[in-house]
Amino acid sequence: AAEIMAEKQVRRLPVMENNQLVGIVSLGDLATQAKYDVELARTLGEISVPSRPRQM
């Protein structure tokens, strides 16, 4: 989840089951899991970097 958040530059992701929304996972949720500390720090750094302007 953290990798997708970094790639898309978002702080929350929908949790889907059978094409229905069943929840939302946030960076805060990941932060409660110790094993995600390094990945979470990297993700926050990547999300904090402004995205490049879209080219038309």
Helices and strands as residue ranges (DSSP letters): H 2-8, E 12-17, E 20-26, H 27-31, G 34-36, H 37-48
